[in-house]
Amino acid sequence: MIPTLAEIEEAAKGLAPVISHTPVLPSHTLSDLLGSPVLLKMENLQRTGSFKVRGATHRLSRLTPEERARGVVAASAGNHAQGVALAAQMLGIPATIFMPLGVPVPKLLATRGYGAEVVLEGETVTTSLRLADEFAERTGAVLIHPFDHRDVVVGQATLGLELLEDAPDVDTIVMGIGGGGLIAGVAAAAKAAAARAGRTVRIIGVQAENAAAMPPSLAAGHPVDIVTRPTIADGILVARPGAVPFEIIQELVDEVVTVTDDDIARAILVLLEQSRVVVEPAGAVGVAAILAGKVKDTGTTLAVLSGGNIDPLLLQRVVSHGLAASGRYLTIRIPLPDRPGQLSRVSELVAEAGANVMEVMHTRHGQGLQISEVILQLSIETRGAEHSELTLETLRRAGYNPIVVPD
């Protein structure tokens, strides 16, 4: 089941006219934090904005002429859809993509822009997958699974070749896991290429805490279903690992860790501020694991930024969440006596603490308020958790009772 290095190298030759060889760049911020060099694989700069085009193109390129004539069908809320659509356009294959009704507009427009016929139906990707299955049964179109097919894994494995080519001395590779296609391919390629050079490389997979199907699957020795909860990392929101990648992961991946949505939001913020890089939540989980202390100093570490397709409105919310999770954005409510000068006094105290008021809400209406009371709600920018606490303490010493509002 594990792809050979020769297979992966042959796949890379076939993909060369289609994909970009994305750069590997150092992160000084993460290097200082970890205590050893940290590199970032900028797969967010790949064509279609993610690694998915690799597996999709290789899978479609291996279809027979008869299968190509029947066309292909896929279901996705974004990255897989764009990868299949572009690959189909390049190879002249008719493509139908089922997408849920709530798909972000940029991903919908990009998929249509690559020439695919998009069918918007259903509330979730699960419904889209069922509809794609039914379409394949009804029309004979070839269903292109996002991760559970060996050709897809081989295509994703070409990323592993690039990693070892650009960073031959890498000791640890960290990346996200959804269905498992990417990490299975990268592990196969990276471990084989490292062995050929007479060295070893460690592979760490990262899952969102609310969609972590891999740890129980590894414990059971086979893929198991879990009940997922909402997560901002929707690109790796998978309830059951693929059977094909699971066999490879079980043998080649050294460790699997989980991160919270707060960790992911912080990672996106750090990448924006320190590396000037826009990454989608699923693409930032490797960096999130480093920031959360889930990855230890074991030499040169490389984090794969697997995608950059994030809706601008979601990015705005994630940045706000990341600021709050980092202790740099604080919302408080303060009960005040309803008399002149209170708002001015509170503003002076916040300024005295060196914080910056971003937003103010002043109301006389609310449960539990006395006729002579008002509620002042402030959104405040601070320099971090310690500075937030200093701001709160400054207000307390002046006789106020600030109540922190959860993000």
N, C-alpha and C positions, 0 to 999 in steps of 0.2 A: 504493500500500500504506500510506503514512503517513496516519493519521487526521487529518482537518481539525479546526481549532479549533471550528467549528460543530458537528461530530459529537460532539466530546467534551463541549461545553457542553450539548448535548441529552441526552447520556447522564447527565450530572451531575444534570439536572432529574429524570430518571427514578429515579435512585438516592437522591435526597434523603430520601424517606420511610423508607429502609432503613438507610443507613449513618450513621455519626457523622462530623461535621466535627472531626477530631482536632486537638489544639492543637499549636502550634509554640512551643517554649520555649528560652531561651538556656542555654548551658552555659558557665559561667565557667571551669571547669577546662580544658575543651578550647580555649576562647578564649585563655586565658593560654598554653597550650602552642603553639598555632598562630600566635599573634601578631596575630590578627584575629578578628572575631566569628564564633562557631560557634553554630548553631541546631540543635535537634533536632525532627524531625517525629514526633510520638508516635503513630504508626500501630499501635503495640502496644496502644493503648487502643481500637482499632476494635472493632466488634461481631465476635464470634468470635475476637478477639485478633490479627487480621492483616488485611492489605490484600486478601487473596484474595476476600473477600466482594464486593468491587467488581466484579471481572471475572466472577465466577460469576453474580451477580445480573443484570448486563447481558446476559450470554450467554443465560441462561434467559428473560429478558424478551423476547427477540427470536425465540423459538421460535414456530412456527405452532401454532394450536389442535390440529392433527392430531399434531404432534410432542409437544406437552404431554401429550396423551392417552396416548402411548406410554411416557411416563416418561423419566427420565434415569438414567445410570449414570456413576460416576467411580471413580477409584482414587487413593488418597492415604494417607499415614501421619499426616496431621494437618490442616494449615491449609486445603488445598483441599477436603478432605472436609467440614470444618465450614462453609466458605463455600457449597459446593453444597447441603449439607443445609439451611442456613438459607434460602437463596434459593428452594429447592424448596418449603419449608414456607410461605414468604410468598406464593408464586405458586400454591400448591395443586397442585404437580406431584409425582407419585410419584418417589422417589429411592432408588437402590440404590448403596451405597458399598462397594467392596472395599478392605479394609485388611489389612496383613500381621499375622501372629500376634503379633509383638513390639511392636505399637503401644502407646505410653504410655497407661495407663488413663484419665487425664483427657481425652485427645483422643478416645478411644473413647466415653466416657460423654457428652461434649459432642455428638459427632456423632449418637449415638442420641437424645440429648435434643432435637435439632432435628427429630426425626421420621423420619429416614432409616432404611432397612433396611440394617444393616451385616453384611457377610459377611467373617468373619475366616478367611483362608486364605493359605498361602504364607509364605515366610520374608522376602521382600523386596518393595518396591514394584514392582519389575519384574514379579514374578509377579502381583501384584494388577492391574497394567495389562493383562497378557495375559488374565487372567480377565475383566476388565471388557470388553475387546474381544470376547471370545467371548460374553459375556452380551448385548452389543449386537447381535451377529450373530444370536444365537438368538432374542431377544425383540423386536427392533426398537427397543429403548430408544436414546435419543440419547446418544452418548458425549460427555462434557464434559471436554475436555482442559484441564489446568491452565494452559497458557501458549500453545500453538501454534494459536491461532484469533484472527482479527481482532477479533471482538466481545469477547473476553477482554482483548485489548490496549486496546481503547477504554475498557472499564470501568476498567482499572487506570490509564488516563490521567487519570481524574478526580482522582487524587491530585496530579498535576502542576498542575492548575488551583488546587487548594487551596494548594499551596506558593507559587505566584506571588501569590495573593490575600493570604496571610498574611505573606509575606516578599517584597514586590515588588522589593527592592533586592538580592536574593540573586545572588551571582556564580558560585558553584559548588554543584552538588547531587551528593551522594555516596550511593550505595546499592548493595545487593547484586545479583548476577546469578546466577540458577539457569538456568532455561530461557530467560529474557529477557523475559517478558511485562511485568513491572513497569517495568523500565528503558526498554523500547521505548515504552510508553505515556507515562511521565513525560517522557521526552525529547521526544516529539512535542508534548505539551501545553505544557511549560515553554518550549521554544524558540519555539513559535508565539506564546504569550502575551507573552514577553519581546520578540519582534520587533515585536509590535503596539504595545508601549510604547516602541519605539525603542532597545532595548538588547539585549545578548546574555547568555546564561547557559551555563556550561560543565557538562557531564555526565560524571561519573566512575563507572564500574562497578567493583565489587569482587567477586572470587571467592575461595573457599577454595582454598588452594594445592593441596590434594589432589583438587580437582574443578574444575579450571580449563580448561574446554573452549572458552571464548571466544577467548583469545589465538591458539591454533592455527587456529581457525575463521576469525578475521579475517585471519590470514596467508594462509590458503588461498583466501579469497574466498567460502567457502560453509561451512555447518555440517559439522563433522567429529566422529566419535566418538573418545572418549578412554577409557583405562582409569582409572577413579577409584580412589582409596584412601579408607579410612575418615576421616571428619572429624566433629567435633562439630556442624558446621553442616549437619545433614542436610536442612534445608529448601532448600538450594541445591546439594544433591548430585545433579547432573545430568550425564550423560555426553555429551549432544549438545544444543546449543541448538535451539530451535524455528525452523523455516524462516520462519515469518511474522515473529516479532520480530527475527530475525537481519537481515532486509533493512533494517529501521528502525534497528537498532543500528549497522549498518555505515555508515549515512549520518549519523546524528545524535549518537552517543556519541563523546565526545572522547578518552577514555582508559579502559583497563581495567587494574587492578592486582590483585595477589593478596596474601593474608595467611595466616599460619600459624594453627594451632589455639591456640598460645600467645598470639598477638596477639588472637585472638577471646576467649579466656578473660580476658585482661587488660581488654579492653573491657567485658565483662559486669561485671567487678568494679568498674571505674571508674564505670559507670552506676549500679550498686547503691549504692556508697558516696557518690558525689558528687552524683548527680541523683535518688537514691531511686527508681530506675526498674528494673523487672524486664523483661529483654529476652531472647528466645531467641537462640541462637548465630547463626543466619542473619540475624537482625534487627540484630545488633551489628557486622556486618562493616564498615559505613561508619565507625563510630567506631574500629574496629580499624585501619583504614587511616590514619586521622589519627594515632593513637597510634604507629603504626609508621613514621611519617614518609613515607608514600606519597602524602600530599596536601600540596601546598605552599600558602603564604599568597598567596591571589589575591583578597583582599577577603572579603566575607561568605560563609561556607560553611554549607551545610545538610546534615546527615546524616539519612537516613530510617531510623527504627527500625521496620522493616517488620512485626515480629511479636513477641508476648510469650508465646507458648504454649510454656513449658518445664516439663518434668516436675520436680517438687520434688527427686526423687532425683538427676536429672541436674544440677540447679542446685547441689546440695550438692557434687557432684564437680567441677563447673566452677569453683565458687568456690575450692575447694582448689587446683585446677590453676592458677587465676589468681593466687592468693597465691604459689604456688611460682614461677610464671613472672615475677612481679614481684619476686622475691627476698625475699619477706616470710614465707615458710614454708620451713623448712629441716629436712631429715631427715638425720641423721648416725649413723654407727656408729663406736664407739670400742672397740678391744681394750683390756682392762684386766687387771691382775693380780688373781687371785681372793683378795682379802684385805679385811677390814673397812675402811669409810671411803671407798672409791673413788667410790661413787655420790654420797655427800655432797659430796666434793671437786669432782667434775665439776659438780654442781648449783650450788655456790658460784661456780665460774668463769663459768658461763653467766649467773648473776645479776650478777656483777661486770661483765660485758660489756653489761648492760642488756637482755638477751634474756629471753624467757619460755618455760619448758618446758611444752609442751602434752600430751605423751604420752611414756611411758617403757616400754621393753621390756628386760629383763635376762635373759640366757640363758647357760647353760654348754654348750649344744649347738650344733654347727655345724662345717662342714668346715674343716679347717686349725687348729682350736683345740687348744692344748696343755691338758693336764690342769689346769694351774695358771692358765688364762686364762678370761675371760668376755667376752661381747660386750654392750655397752651401746648400745641404739639410742634416740635422742632425736628427737622432733619438736619443733621450736623456732619460735616466732613472733619475727620481727625487724621492723625498720622499713624494710628494703629491702636491695638488693644490697650496699651498702657496710657496713651494719650486720652482715649475714651474714658478710662477710669478716672484720670486726673480731672477731666471736664465735669464728670458726674460729682466728684468729691468737692470741686469748687462750688457747685450749685448747692450741695448739701450743707457745706459750711456756712453758706449765706442764709440757711433756714428753709430752703426749698426741698421738695420731695420728688425728684425726677424718677419717672417709671420708664424703664426701657421697653420699647415696643418690639416684639420679635419680628425678624425680617419675613 
